[in-house]
Amino acid sequence: MIKESIERNEMWKWRDLIYMLVLVLVLVPIFIETVLFNYLLDFFQNELHAGTLNGFIMAIIFTTALYFIVLKPKEQSWKTVGLTPFPLRDWKLIAFWTIILIVVSIVLVIGMSFIGVGTENSKTESLQSQMTLLNFTIGFVSAAIISPIYEEIFYRGFLYRFFSSRYGVLSGMLISSLIFTVVHIPTYNTLPVNFVSGLIFSWVYHKTGSIIPSILIHGIFNGIAVILTAIA
């Protein structure tokens, strides 16, 4: 399955990559994460609600652009980016790498605390300062469902496959994870965790041939983070 998928990726051209990276690294930060977010913040007067709706709009933009720029012109379906079933035996792999990600993240957070880097950021502070059942639900859905789906489809389903089909598995993991990390700036205290999680998500995707296990690990990890933020 994986070999066939990588061969199909040769249909993807550098032009496709450039279009998508301009969208993700230039247009989205300027017009969605800044202009639109500020407008939504003025409208809602609530950073959590504005950020969640902003994230949902980003998810729509990411997936719509990927479909119309990359997939549809080549008559490819979402299966091309890994939205395919996976065998039950891969649940063991999901459980294993979820635990690994949690343990490594704890080690990284402890390590960063020793050099004076805290774990607070605007997202966690917003949720903690406005903790209600509704806000918790909004934060959980955003972090554990919306973000994992569109981020895995784009960063692993597209970027990892693009680079791994040209330069090999390791290069694909490193490059896609680096881009995944860069887009999380300026939340600097999460960047090491972002990079390591990107490597794990890419590896799981490579081993299973389906993006769904990576979405599940990503969602579980983010969900646990939201719960810990809520009870902290």
PyMOL commands that set and color helices and strands:
alter all, ss='L'
color gray80, all
select helices_A, chain A and resi 2-11+14-44+47-74+78-81+90-114+122-129+133-167+169-182+188-208+212-231
alter helices_A, ss='H'
color red, helices_A
deselect
rebuild
show_as cartoon
